[in-house]
Amino acid sequence: MTNRLIQFIALCMLGLFFLPYIWKLKQFDLLAILIMGMVLPIVDFITSREKSK
């Protein structure tokens, strides 16, 4: 349980780190790269729960 909580907090901190860059970027190609950089850890967070069962 605590491991999942730590992972969730780290995921939120990563999102807060990327948020200003995503908000101010005008170039869509770099924006797509940053969004994918956020999507991959989210997918890993979701699928890691399924692996541990």
C-alpha angles and dihedrals in degrees: 000000000000091000091057090047092052090048091050092049090050090050091051091049090051089051091050089050093052096040099084092047093049091046097052102035116110097181110090096203093058090041090056091051092051092047091050088049087060097040095056096059090046091054090046090050091052096044095044089066090056092050094053094056 
